[in-house]
Amino acid sequence: MHDHEEQFGFELGETEPNAVYSPNLAEIREDLNGILNEARSATETAPWDARTMRYNKIVFLQMTK
């Protein structure tokens, strides 16, 4: 019979918890403000090419969450 701490080859004993990730909110705000300032400074032409526009659109929405 297997030891009670091992089952199917996986260690089920005590392990250290995974590190928790906490985002740097000041850095996120700075990045968001940078994107907003670029967009606000646009006059007759878009400030970004199509690829950068798609990227900023996706990243901006994710960062605001």
A tleap script that builds the chain and sets N, CA, C and O, in Angstrom:
source leaprc.protein.ff14SB
mol = sequence {
  NMET HIE ASP HIE GLU GLU GLN PHE GLY PHE
  GLU LEU GLY GLU THR GLU PRO ASN ALA VAL
  TYR SER PRO ASN LEU ALA GLU ILE ARG GLU
  ASP LEU ASN GLY ILE LEU ASN GLU ALA ARG
  SER ALA THR GLU THR ALA PRO TRP ASP ALA
  ARG THR MET ARG TYR ASN LYS ILE VAL PHE
  LEU GLN MET THR CLYS
}
set mol.1.N position { 0.841 -1.193 0.000 }
set mol.1.CA position { 0.000 0.000 0.000 }
set mol.1.C position { 0.880 1.250 0.000 }
set mol.1.O position { 1.979 1.244 0.554 }
set mol.2.N position { 0.392 2.309 -0.621 }
set mol.2.CA position { 1.137 3.569 -0.684 }
set mol.2.C position { 1.058 4.318 0.636 }
set mol.2.O position { 0.108 4.162 1.402 }
set mol.3.N position { 2.075 5.133 0.886 }
set mol.3.CA position { 2.063 6.015 2.035 }
set mol.3.C position { 0.893 6.990 1.885 }
set mol.3.O position { 0.565 7.379 0.764 }
set mol.4.N position { 0.263 7.390 2.978 }
set mol.4.CA position { -0.918 8.263 2.882 }
set mol.4.C position { -0.607 9.640 2.304 }
set mol.4.O position { -1.526 10.329 1.860 }
set mol.5.N position { 0.660 10.066 2.294 }
set mol.5.CA position { 1.010 11.374 1.724 }
set mol.5.C position { 1.281 11.317 0.231 }
set mol.5.O position { 1.455 12.361 -0.398 }
set mol.6.N position { 1.319 10.146 -0.343 }
set mol.6.CA position { 1.576 10.018 -1.769 }
set mol.6.C position { 0.423 9.279 -2.419 }
set mol.6.O position { -0.010 8.236 -1.928 }
set mol.7.N position { -0.062 9.805 -3.496 }
set mol.7.CA position { -1.140 9.151 -4.209 }
set mol.7.C position { -0.918 9.393 -5.697 }
set mol.7.O position { -0.835 10.536 -6.145 }
set mol.8.N position { -0.826 8.329 -6.439 }
set mol.8.CA position { -0.622 8.389 -7.887 }
set mol.8.C position { 0.638 9.177 -8.262 }
set mol.8.O position { 0.697 9.784 -9.331 }
set mol.9.N position { 1.631 9.166 -7.392 }
set mol.9.CA position { 2.880 9.836 -7.695 }
set mol.9.C position { 2.902 11.320 -7.388 }
set mol.9.O position { 3.913 11.979 -7.631 }
set mol.10.N position { 1.821 11.860 -6.863 }
set mol.10.CA position { 1.775 13.279 -6.520 }
set mol.10.C position { 1.952 13.438 -5.022 }
set mol.10.O position { 1.325 12.727 -4.237 }
set mol.11.N position { 2.790 14.353 -4.635 }
set mol.11.CA position { 3.002 14.636 -3.224 }
set mol.11.C position { 1.812 15.432 -2.701 }
set mol.11.O position { 1.523 16.525 -3.190 }
set mol.12.N position { 1.135 14.889 -1.723 }
set mol.12.CA position { -0.028 15.574 -1.153 }
set mol.12.C position { 0.262 16.104 0.244 }
set mol.12.O position { -0.633 16.596 0.931 }
set mol.13.N position { 1.519 15.999 0.658 }
set mol.13.CA position { 1.905 16.496 1.972 }
set mol.13.C position { 1.955 18.006 1.981 }
set mol.13.O position { 1.443 18.669 1.079 }
set mol.14.N position { 2.571 18.531 3.001 }
set mol.14.CA position { 2.642 19.985 3.123 }
set mol.14.C position { 3.590 20.565 2.078 }
set mol.14.O position { 4.721 20.102 1.927 }
set mol.15.N position { 3.132 21.555 1.380 }
set mol.15.CA position { 3.941 22.272 0.401 }
set mol.15.C position { 3.795 23.761 0.675 }
set mol.15.O position { 2.834 24.194 1.311 }
set mol.16.N position { 4.739 24.526 0.197 }
set mol.16.CA position { 4.652 25.971 0.367 }
set mol.16.C position { 3.618 26.527 -0.599 }
set mol.16.O position { 3.544 26.079 -1.743 }
set mol.17.N position { 2.823 27.486 -0.166 }
set mol.17.CA position { 1.802 28.069 -1.063 }
set mol.17.C position { 2.474 28.845 -2.194 }
set mol.17.O position { 3.598 29.330 -2.062 }
set mol.18.N position { 1.757 28.947 -3.296 }
set mol.18.CA position { 2.244 29.723 -4.436 }
set mol.18.C position { 2.309 31.193 -4.062 }
set mol.18.O position { 1.516 31.679 -3.255 }
set mol.19.N position { 3.256 31.888 -4.654 }
set mol.19.CA position { 3.383 33.320 -4.407 }
set mol.19.C position { 2.170 34.046 -4.988 }
set mol.19.O position { 1.684 33.697 -6.063 }
set mol.20.N position { 1.698 35.038 -4.282 }
set mol.20.CA position { 0.548 35.809 -4.724 }
set mol.20.C position { 1.051 37.023 -5.501 }
set mol.20.O position { 1.954 37.728 -5.050 }
set mol.21.N position { 0.462 37.257 -6.664 }
set mol.21.CA position { 0.841 38.397 -7.490 }
set mol.21.C position { -0.065 39.572 -7.173 }
set mol.21.O position { -1.289 39.458 -7.238 }
set mol.22.N position { 0.529 40.681 -6.834 }
set mol.22.CA position { -0.212 41.918 -6.626 }
set mol.22.C position { 0.295 42.936 -7.641 }
set mol.22.O position { 1.475 43.286 -7.634 }
set mol.23.N position { -0.588 43.409 -8.511 }
set mol.23.CA position { -0.146 44.365 -9.534 }
set mol.23.C position { 0.249 45.701 -8.907 }
set mol.23.O position { -0.268 46.095 -7.861 }
set mol.24.N position { 1.162 46.374 -9.562 }
set mol.24.CA position { 1.582 47.708 -9.136 }
set mol.24.C position { 0.580 48.704 -9.718 }
set mol.24.O position { 0.644 49.040 -10.901 }
set mol.25.N position { -0.335 49.166 -8.886 }
set mol.25.CA position { -1.420 50.031 -9.364 }
set mol.25.C position { -0.917 51.368 -9.894 }
set mol.25.O position { -1.493 51.915 -10.834 }
set mol.26.N position { 0.139 51.894 -9.311 }
set mol.26.CA position { 0.687 53.163 -9.793 }
set mol.26.C position { 1.230 53.001 -11.212 }
set mol.26.O position { 1.066 53.888 -12.049 }
set mol.27.N position { 1.875 51.870 -11.476 }
set mol.27.CA position { 2.407 51.618 -12.818 }
set mol.27.C position { 1.276 51.434 -13.831 }
set mol.27.O position { 1.376 51.894 -14.968 }
set mol.28.N position { 0.210 50.766 -13.420 }
set mol.28.CA position { -0.933 50.573 -14.311 }
set mol.28.C position { -1.590 51.910 -14.628 }
set mol.28.O position { -1.923 52.181 -15.782 }
set mol.29.N position { -1.776 52.739 -13.617 }
set mol.29.CA position { -2.369 54.066 -13.844 }
set mol.29.C position { -1.505 54.888 -14.799 }
set mol.29.O position { -2.018 55.583 -15.677 }
set mol.30.N position { -0.199 54.801 -14.618 }
set mol.30.CA position { 0.718 55.541 -15.488 }
set mol.30.C position { 0.588 55.074 -16.942 }
set mol.30.O position { 0.555 55.895 -17.859 }
set mol.31.N position { 0.514 53.756 -17.148 }
set mol.31.CA position { 0.353 53.218 -18.502 }
set mol.31.C position { -0.986 53.643 -19.111 }
set mol.31.O position { -1.045 54.040 -20.275 }
set mol.32.N position { -2.056 53.558 -18.320 }
set mol.32.CA position { -3.376 53.960 -18.813 }
set mol.32.C position { -3.407 55.444 -19.160 }
set mol.32.O position { -3.961 55.834 -20.187 }
set mol.33.N position { -2.816 56.264 -18.307 }
set mol.33.CA position { -2.772 57.706 -18.590 }
set mol.33.C position { -1.966 57.996 -19.848 }
set mol.33.O position { -2.309 58.905 -20.604 }
set mol.34.N position { -0.907 57.240 -20.082 }
set mol.34.CA position { -0.121 57.415 -21.296 }
set mol.34.C position { -0.943 57.140 -22.540 }
set mol.34.O position { -0.890 57.897 -23.509 }
set mol.35.N position { -1.708 56.049 -22.512 }
set mol.35.CA position { -2.567 55.705 -23.649 }
set mol.35.C position { -3.627 56.790 -23.845 }
set mol.35.O position { -3.868 57.235 -24.968 }
set mol.36.N position { -4.257 57.211 -22.749 }
set mol.36.CA position { -5.287 58.256 -22.836 }
set mol.36.C position { -4.732 59.571 -23.364 }
set mol.36.O position { -5.361 60.224 -24.197 }
set mol.37.N position { -3.568 59.956 -22.887 }
set mol.37.CA position { -2.968 61.220 -23.348 }
set mol.37.C position { -2.641 61.181 -24.833 }
set mol.37.O position { -2.838 62.169 -25.540 }
set mol.38.N position { -2.144 60.045 -25.309 }
set mol.38.CA position { -1.875 59.917 -26.746 }
set mol.38.C position { -3.158 60.033 -27.551 }
set mol.38.O position { -3.199 60.714 -28.575 }
set mol.39.N position { -4.213 59.358 -27.078 }
set mol.39.CA position { -5.490 59.398 -27.790 }
set mol.39.C position { -6.079 60.813 -27.777 }
set mol.39.O position { -6.611 61.277 -28.785 }
set mol.40.N position { -5.982 61.482 -26.647 }
set mol.40.CA position { -6.540 62.840 -26.540 }
set mol.40.C position { -5.773 63.857 -27.385 }
set mol.40.O position { -6.340 64.854 -27.833 }
set mol.41.N position { -4.481 63.599 -27.599 }
set mol.41.CA position { -3.677 64.547 -28.364 }
set mol.41.C position { -3.863 64.395 -29.869 }
set mol.41.O position { -3.342 65.200 -30.641 }
set mol.42.N position { -4.595 63.378 -30.290 }
set mol.42.CA position { -4.813 63.165 -31.727 }
set mol.42.C position { -5.647 64.314 -32.291 }
set mol.42.O position { -6.594 64.789 -31.663 }
set mol.43.N position { -5.272 64.738 -33.475 }
set mol.43.CA position { -6.024 65.812 -34.121 }
set mol.43.C position { -6.789 65.243 -35.306 }
set mol.43.O position { -7.886 64.709 -35.138 }
set mol.44.N position { -6.229 65.350 -36.486 }
set mol.44.CA position { -6.927 64.856 -37.680 }
set mol.44.C position { -6.579 63.423 -38.030 }
set mol.44.O position { -7.328 62.757 -38.744 }
set mol.45.N position { -5.457 62.946 -37.539 }
set mol.45.CA position { -5.056 61.573 -37.845 }
set mol.45.C position { -4.951 60.758 -36.564 }
set mol.45.O position { -4.728 61.303 -35.483 }
set mol.46.N position { -5.112 59.465 -36.697 }
set mol.46.CA position { -5.016 58.571 -35.546 }
set mol.46.C position { -3.572 58.546 -35.041 }
set mol.46.O position { -2.636 58.608 -35.839 }
set mol.47.N position { -3.389 58.457 -33.729 }
set mol.47.CA position { -2.031 58.469 -33.180 }
set mol.47.C position { -1.293 57.137 -33.356 }
set mol.47.O position { -0.082 57.068 -33.145 }
set mol.48.N position { -2.016 56.085 -33.740 }
set mol.48.CA position { -1.414 54.761 -33.855 }
set mol.48.C position { -1.760 54.123 -35.188 }
set mol.48.O position { -2.745 54.483 -35.832 }
set mol.49.N position { -0.929 53.164 -35.590 }
set mol.49.CA position { -1.278 52.351 -36.754 }
set mol.49.C position { -2.352 51.346 -36.322 }
set mol.49.O position { -2.681 51.268 -35.138 }
set mol.50.N position { -2.893 50.586 -37.258 }
set mol.50.CA position { -4.011 49.680 -36.968 }
set mol.50.C position { -3.638 48.624 -35.928 }
set mol.50.O position { -4.444 48.297 -35.057 }
set mol.51.N position { -2.426 48.097 -36.016 }
set mol.51.CA position { -2.008 47.045 -35.078 }
set mol.51.C position { -1.907 47.594 -33.654 }
set mol.51.O position { -2.384 46.962 -32.711 }
set mol.52.N position { -1.296 48.754 -33.496 }
set mol.52.CA position { -1.159 49.366 -32.177 }
set mol.52.C position { -2.524 49.746 -31.625 }
set mol.52.O position { -2.760 49.638 -30.422 }
set mol.53.N position { -3.417 50.186 -32.490 }
set mol.53.CA position { -4.778 50.527 -32.062 }
set mol.53.C position { -5.479 49.308 -31.481 }
set mol.53.O position { -6.089 49.393 -30.415 }
set mol.54.N position { -5.399 48.172 -32.174 }
set mol.54.CA position { -6.019 46.937 -31.661 }
set mol.54.C position { -5.404 46.534 -30.324 }
set mol.54.O position { -6.114 46.152 -29.394 }
set mol.55.N position { -4.085 46.623 -30.240 }
set mol.55.CA position { -3.384 46.267 -29.011 }
set mol.55.C position { -3.844 47.158 -27.856 }
set mol.55.O position { -4.215 46.658 -26.794 }
set mol.56.N position { -3.822 48.476 -28.064 }
set mol.56.CA position { -4.218 49.407 -27.010 }
set mol.56.C position { -5.670 49.218 -26.598 }
set mol.56.O position { -6.007 49.353 -25.422 }
set mol.57.N position { -6.515 48.912 -27.542 }
set mol.57.CA position { -7.933 48.698 -27.246 }
set mol.57.C position { -8.112 47.503 -26.311 }
set mol.57.O position { -8.896 47.564 -25.364 }
set mol.58.N position { -7.391 46.427 -26.578 }
set mol.58.CA position { -7.493 45.219 -25.750 }
set mol.58.C position { -6.827 45.442 -24.396 }
set mol.58.O position { -7.418 45.161 -23.353 }
set mol.59.N position { -5.601 45.948 -24.416 }
set mol.59.CA position { -4.837 46.132 -23.181 }
set mol.59.C position { -5.510 47.141 -22.262 }
set mol.59.O position { -5.565 46.935 -21.049 }
set mol.60.N position { -6.015 48.217 -22.823 }
set mol.60.CA position { -6.659 49.251 -22.010 }
set mol.60.C position { -7.839 48.662 -21.241 }
set mol.60.O position { -7.988 48.904 -20.043 }
set mol.61.N position { -8.669 47.895 -21.926 }
set mol.61.CA position { -9.830 47.312 -21.265 }
set mol.61.C position { -9.418 46.321 -20.175 }
set mol.61.O position { -10.044 46.272 -19.116 }
set mol.62.N position { -8.388 45.547 -20.422 }
set mol.62.CA position { -7.921 44.585 -19.418 }
set mol.62.C position { -7.311 45.293 -18.209 }
set mol.62.O position { -7.537 44.887 -17.069 }
set mol.63.N position { -6.548 46.336 -18.459 }
set mol.63.CA position { -5.899 47.044 -17.349 }
set mol.63.C position { -6.896 47.785 -16.466 }
set mol.63.O position { -6.654 47.963 -15.272 }
set mol.64.N position { -8.006 48.214 -17.038 }
set mol.64.CA position { -8.989 48.939 -16.234 }
set mol.64.C position { -9.756 48.022 -15.282 }
set mol.64.O position { -10.397 48.492 -14.341 }
set mol.65.N position { -9.690 46.743 -15.524 }
set mol.65.CA position { -10.362 45.810 -14.607 }
set mol.65.C position { -9.510 45.611 -13.390 }
set mol.65.O position { -9.888 44.863 -12.488 }
savepdb mol mol.pdb
quit
